[in-house]
Amino acid sequence: MISGRGLGHTGGTLDKLESIPGFNVTQSPEQMQALLEQAGCCIVGQSEQLVPADGILYAARDVTATVDSLPLITASILSKKLVEGLSALVVDVKFGGAAVFPNQEQARELARTLVGVGASLGLRVAAALTAMDKPLGRCVGNALEVEEALLCMDGAGPPDLRDLVTTLGGALLWLSGHAGTQAQGAARVAAALDDGSALGRFERMLAAQGVDPGLARALCSGSPAERRQLLPRAQEQEELLAPADGTVELVRALPLALVLHELGAGRNRAGEPLRLGVGAELLVDVGQRLRRGTPWLRVHRDGPALSGPQRRALQEALVLSDRAPFAPPSPFAELVLPPQQ
């Protein structure tokens, strides 16, 4: 996978992986080939040899208010994928309060563009539309999301994260002919999470891309508490309390992302260093009944205590209602398929 860095208030795959000490995202095409032979997978960034123009445009979009340009998004995504020589691609197109596109209709326009342009270039592309009104899983922030990804590969972790991973993975296995149906593909992905094979493969990838083998093993076999000691940690933690009784209707992702961006989890200028341990943990689930005074959010910060405006913005992200507790909906909304499917 050729991936990118954070854009605006959203996180980037490369930034998250670089919170693992030693992980090297800069690989030549020859090194990528060796990684695939050695570990079976790799996640790398653009380079002078691979999609060099996208690296320039990607950084420019972040600082020129063109993050949501449909042609630039399409070019950025598909250029990185086409150079890999893929047989099939599933793209996760977000919509909602914290996404580039606020509603499903606009996201569907991008999805259809990706599918259509991909087809015209000989690539089978399917685009999943998934909701981004609330955070996916319970963690926001670079190192914290690595911890949560490891939990998912333990066969545990938040149900919405697992649901999305198995749905997208299942669609890719089906689209590439490795599963008879999308559901069968999803079952295979779930089995890989539960039997440890996904985690074992991830450990091999970490070691192949520069992580000390002992650290890779400790991360992939340790407890959550042990993992936290091995990854970047923020200097302080601060909890926010529920202001009233109620059922958690929604935790708005955008205010969380903007405050964490201010605290150093995101960048304002291309190339700016990140505070990899900064982030937040949700201590409640959507649909859960909450009592006033119950901790609902834990903020991991490096600087001084949250300012008044930051604290207010975070508290306003918690939306409570009077209705009975309920099961949270899946983030997956629909799958846009190529014409032949």
VEXSE-530897 format. One record per residue: x, y, z of N, C-alpha, C in turn. Coordinates in steps of 0.2 Angstrom, whole numbers, plus 2048, in hexadecimal, padded with zeros to 3 digits. Example, Ala and Ser with C-alpha at 12.3 -4.5 7.8 and 13.67 -1.06 7.14 Angstrom:
8427E482783E7EA8278427F0827/8407F58238447FB824840800827/
***
This chain:
8047FA800800800800804806800/80380B7FB8078117FB8028167FE/8048198047FF81D808801824808/7FE82880C7FF82F80D7FF831814/80183881580183A81C7FA83E81E/7FA8418247F48448267F384A822/7EC84B8207EA85181C7E5855821/7E685B8227E185F8267E185C82D/7DA85B82F7D98588367D9851836/7DA84D8307DA8468307E1843831/7E183D8337E883A8347EA83782E/7F083582E7F38318287F682B82A/7F68268267F881F82780081F829/80382382580B82382680C82682C/80982C82E80A82F83580982A83B/80482683A80282183F80781C840/80981983A80E81483A81581683C/81781C83B81D81F83D81D820845/81782084881882085081B819852/81C81484E81F80E85082780F84F/82B80F85483281185483580D84E/83881084A83C80C84583980B83E/83280C83E82E80A83883080F832/83280C82D835810827830810821/82D81682082881681A82B817813/83181981383581B80D83881580A/83681280583880C80283880D7FA/83E80B7F783E80B7F083A8057ED/8388057E68358007E38387F97E4/83F7F97E48427F37E58427F07EC/8427F57F18417F37F883A7F17F9/8357F47F682E7F27F782D7EA7F4/8307E97EF8307E27EC8337DD7F1/8397DF7F483C7DB7F98377DA7FF/8347DF80182F7DF8078297DA806/8277DB8008217D67FE8237CF7FE/8297CE7FC82C7C77FC82D7C5803/82F7C98078317C780E82B7C7813/8277CC8128217CD81781B7CC814/81A7CC80E8147CB80A8107D280A/8127D780D80E7DE80D8137E380F/8117E980D8157EF80F8117F580F/8127FA81380E801813814806812/81480A80D81980F80B816815809/81B81A80981882180681B8227FF/8188287FC81B82A7F682282B7F6/82682B7F182D82C7F082F8307EA/8358317E98378347E383682F7DD/8368297DE8358247D982E8217D8/82A8227DE8238207DD81E8267DE/81B8287D981682D7D98198347DC/81E8367DA82183C7DD81D8427DD/8198437D78158497D780F8497DC/80D8437DE8088437E380A8457EA/8118447EC8138467F281384E7F2/8158517ED8158597EC80D85B7ED/8098587E980285A7E97FF8597F0/8008537F37FD8517F97FF8577FF/8058597FF80785E804804864802/8048667FC80186C7FA7F986D7FC/7F68677FB7EF8677FC7ED869804/7F28668087F186780F7F186E811/7F587280D7F687980F7F387E80A/7EF87C8067EC8818017E4880800/7E187D8057DA87C8067D7879800/7DB8737FD7D886F7F87D88687FA/7D88678007D78608027D185C7FF/7CB8607FE7C585D7FC7C485E7F4/7CA85F7F07C98607E97C88597E6/7C28587E37C18517E07C684E7DB/7C88527D67CD8507D27D484E7D5/7D68527DA7DC8517DD7DC84B7E2/7D684A7E57D58447E97D583E7E5/7D283E7DF7D28387DB7D98377D8/7DC83C7D67E383B7D37E88387D9/7E783B7DF7EC8397E47EB8327E6/7E48307E77E38297E97E58247E3/7E38257DD7E48207D87EB8207D5/7EE8267D57F58267D37FA8217D7/7F98217DE7FC81D7E27FB8167E1/7F48147E07F280D7DF7F480A7D8/7F480E7D37F580C7CC7FD80A7CC/80180E7CF80880C7CE80A8067D2/8058047D68077FD7D98057F77D5/8017F87CF8007F37CB7FA7EE7CE/7F57F17D27F07ED7D57EC7EA7D0/7E97E47D37E37E17CF7DD7E37D1/7DC7E67D87D67E87DA7D77ED7E0/7D27F17E17D37F67E67CC7F87EA/7CC7F87F07C67FA7F47C88017F8/7C58067F67C680D7F97C180E7FE/7C38118047BE81380A7BD81A809/7B781C8077B58238067B182580C/7B482A8107B082C8167AB832814/7A68328187A183881879F83981F/79D83F82079A84182779E84782A/79D84983079F84F8337A6850833/7AA84B8337B284C8347B584A82D/7B18488287B48468217B484C81D/7B884B8177B98508127B285280F/7AD84C80E7A784D80C7A284C811/79D85281379985181879384C818/79184B81178C84681178D84080C/78983B80C78A83580878A837801/78583B7FF78583D7F778B83F7F4/78E8447F87958477F579A8417F5/79A83D7FA79F8387FB79E8337F5/7988327F479682D7EE7998307E7/7998367E779B8397E07A38377E0/7A78387E57AE8367E57AE82F7E4/7AA82B7E77AB8247E67AA8217DF/7A58247DC7A38237D57A98257D0/7AC82B7D27B182D7CE7B78287CF/7B98267D57BE8227D67BD81B7D2/7B78197D37B58127CF7B68137C8/7B38187C57B381A7BE7BA81B7BB/7BE81F7BE7C58217BC7C981A7BC/7C88177C27CC8107C27CA80C7BD/7C480B7BB7C28067B67C58087AF/7C580F7AE7C88117A77CF8107A7/7D280F7AD7DA80E7AD7DB8067AE/7D68027AD7D77FB7AE7D77F87B5/7D57FC7BA7D57FA7C17CE7F97C4/7CD7F37C77C77F27CA7C77F57D1/7C27FA7D17C27FE7D87BB7FE7DA/7BA7FC7E17B47FD7E47B58027EA/7B08067EB7B180B7F07AB80A7F6/7AE80A7FC7A98098017A8810804/7A18118057A081880979F816810/7A281A8147A281881C7A281F81F/79E81F82579C8258297A282782D/7A382D82D7A88308317A6836836/7A083583979D83A83D7A0839844/7A28338467A583284C7AB82E84B/7B082E8507B682B84F7B582384E/7B98218497B98198487BD81684E/7BA8118527BD80E8577BD81385D/7C18128627C18178687C781B868/7CC81B8647D281F8657D382385F/7D68298607D782E85B7DF83185D/7E38318587EA8328597EE82D856/7F582F8547F982B8517FB824854/7FE82585A80081F85E7FA81B861/7F581F8637EF81B8667EC817861/7EC81A85A7E88168557EC80F853/7F38108547F780A8537F5805858/7F580785E7F38028647EC7FF862/7E78038607E180085F7E17FB859/7E57FD8547E57F884E7E87F2850/7ED7F28557F07EC8587EA7E885B/7E67EB85F7E17E88627DC7E485D/7DB7E88587D67E58537DA7DE850/7E07DF84F7E47D984D7E57D3852/7E37D58587E27D085E7DC7CC85D/7D77CE8597D17CC8587CC7CF85D/7CE7D58607CA7D98657C97E0862/7C97E58677C87EB8647C17ED863/7C07F48627B97F68617B57F385B/7AF7F185C7AB7ED8577AA7F1850/7AA7F88507A97FC84A7AF7FC846/7B57FC8497BB7FB8457BC7F4842/7BB7EF8467BB7E88437B67E783D/7B07EA83E7AB7E98397AD7ED833/7B07F38337B37F682D7B87F282A/7BD7F082E7C37EC82B7C17E6828/7BC7E282B7BA7DC8277B67DD821/7B27E38217AD7E481C7B27E6816/7B77EB8177BB7ED8117BF7E880F/7C27E48137C77DE8117C37D980E/7BD7D88107B87D380D7B77D5806/7B57DB8057B47DE7FE7BA7DD7F9/7C07DE7FC7C67DE7F87C77D67F6/7C67D27FA7C77CB7F97C27C87F3/7BC7CB7F47B77C97EF7B97CC7E8/7BB7D37E87BC7D67E27C27D37DE/7C77D17E27CD7CE7DF7CC7C77DE/7C67C47DF7C57BD7DD7C87B87E2/7C97BA7E97CC7B57EE7C67B37F2/7C07B57F17BA7B37F57B47B37F1/7B07AF7F27AA7AE7ED7A57B47EE/7A47B67F47A07BC7F67A37C07FB/7A07C67FB7A37CB8007A37C8807/79D7C580979D7C28107A27BD811/7A37B980C7A97B480D7AF7B780E/7B17BC80A7B77C080B7B77C3812/7B27C68157B27C981B7B37C4821/7B17BE8207B27B88247B97B6824/7BC7B681F7C47B581E7C87BA822/7C67C08217CA7C68257C97C582C/7C27C482E7C17C38357C57BD838/7C67B88357CA7B28377D17B4838/7D47B88337DB7BA8337DC7BE839/7D77C283B7D87C68417D77C2848/7D37BD8487D27B984D7D77B384F/7DA7B18497DF7AB84A7E67AE84B/7E87B484B7EE7B784C7F27B8845/7F07B68407F47B683A7F57BD837/7F07C18387F07C88367F67CC83A/7F67CB8417FA7CE8458027CB844/8027C58428097C284080B7C583A/8077C68358097C982F80B7D1830/8087D48358097DB8368107DB83A/8127D683E8187D684181E7D583C/81D7D18378227D08328237D682E/81D7DA82D81E7E08298227E682D/8207E68338247EB83882B7EA838/82D7E38398347E18398387E3832/8347E182D8377E28268387EA824/8347EE8278347F58268387F982B/83C7F682F8417F98338407F983A/83A7F683D8397F684483D7F0847/8407F284C8447EC8508407E6851/8427E084E83E7DA84F83C7D9856/8407DA85B83E7DA8628387DE864/8387E48618337E986282C7E785F/82D7E58588287E28548247DD858/8287D885B8257D285E8227D5864/8257D98688227DB86E81B7DF86D/81B7E38688157E786680F7E2864/8117DD86180C7D885E80A7D3863/80E7D286880C7CC86D80B7CF874/80C7D687580B7D887C8047DA87D/8037DC8847FC7DE8867FB7E5884/7F57E88847F47EF8827F87F4887/7F97F288D7FD7F68928057F6890/8077F088E80E7EF88C80F7F3885/80A7F388080B7F687A80C7FE87B/80880088080880888180F80A883/81280688781980788981E808883/81C80487E821804878820809873/81A80D87381881286E819819871/81981E86D81A825870813826874/81582987A80F82B87E80F832880/80A83588180983C88380B83D88A/80D84388C80F84489280A844898/8048468967FE84789A7F8844898/7F384289C7ED84089A7E784489E/7E284689B7DD84A89E7D684789C/7D28468A17CB84389F7C68488A0/7C184789B7BB84C89B7B584889E/7B084B8A27AB8488A57A48498A1/7A08458A179984689E79584B8A2/79385089E7908568A27898558A4/78684F8A277F84D8A477E8468A3/7788438A677683D8A477383C89D/77483789A77183689377483088F/77182F88977482988577882D880/77E82A87F78382C87A78082C873/77D83187077B831869780831864/78583586678B836861791839864/79783886279D83B86479F83E85E/79F84585D7A18488577A8848856/7AA8458507B184484F7B584A84D/7B284F84A7B58558487B885984D/7B485B8527B785F8587BD85B85B/7BD85585C7C285185F7C985285A/7C88518547CD85184F7D085884F/7CC85E84F7CF86484F7D3866855/7D086485B7D48658617DA861862/7DA85B8607E08578607E585A85B/7E385D8557E78608507EB866853/7E786A8577EA86F85B7EF86D860/7EE8678637F38648687F9861865/7F986085E7FF85E85B7FF857858/7F98548587F884E8547F884F84D/7F685584A7F68568437FB85C842/7FC85D83B8018628397FD868836/80086E8367FE87483380287682D/80887382C80C87482680F86E824/81086D81E81386781B81A86681E/81B85F82182185E82482285F82B/81D86282E81D86483581D85E839/82185D83F82185784381B857847/81985084881384F84C81584D853/81084E85881084B85E80D84485E/81083F85D80D83885C809835861/80B83786880783586D80183886F/80083E86C7FA84286D7F483F86A/7EE83F86E7E883C86B7E283C870/7DD83786F7D88378747D5830873/7D282E8797CF82787A7C882987C/7C38268787BC82687A7BB82187F/7B88238857B781E88A7AF81C88A/7AC81E8857A581C8857A381A87D/79E81687C79B814876795818874/79481986E78E81B86B78881686D/78381987077D81587277D813879/78381587C783813884780818888/77D81688E77A81A89378081D897/78082489878582789C78282B8A2/78682B8A778482F8AD7888358AD/78583A8B07898408B178F83F8B5/7958428B379B8428B779F83C8B5/79D8378B07A08328AE7A68348A9/7AC8318AA7B18338A47AF83089E/7AF8358997AD8328927B383388D/7B883788E7BD83888A7C483988D/7C983688B7D083788E7D483A889/7D784088A7DB8438857E2842887/7E68408827EE83F8837F1846880/7F48498857F78508827FF851885/80285488180985688380A85D886/80686188580686888780286988E/80187088F7FD8718957F686F895/7F287089A7EB86E89A7E7871894/7E286D8937DD87088D7DB87788F/7DB87B88A7D888288B7D088188B/7CD88788D7C688788E7C3886887/7C58898827C188787B7C2880879/7C887D87A7C98768797C587287D/7C48738837C086F8877B986F885/7B78758847B08768827AE87387B/7B38738767B28708707B2868871/7B68668757B585E8767AF85C87A/7AD86087F7A785F8827A185F87D/7A186487979B86487479B85F86F/7A185B86E7A185586A79D84F86C/79B84F87379784A87679084C875/78C848872785849871781844874/77D84687977984287D77284387C/76E83D87D76783E87B76383A881/75C83A881758837886756830884/75882E87E75582787C75882287F/75581C87F75881688275F81487E/76381088276980E87F76880A879/76D80A87476C80786D77280486B/7728008667787FD86377A80285E/78180485E783809859783806852/78280A84D781808846788806843/78980283E78F80183A791807836/79880983679A80E83279980D82B/79880782979880582179180781F/79180B81978B80D816789809810/78E80980B78C806805793805801/7938007FC7997FF7F87978007F0/79B8057ED79A8077E679F8027E2/79C7FE7DE79F7F97DA7A17FB7D3/7A67F87D07A87FA7C97A27F77C5/7A27F97BE79C7F77BA79B7F07B9/7A17EC7B87A07E57B779E7E17BD/79E7E47C379C7E07C97947E17CA/
***
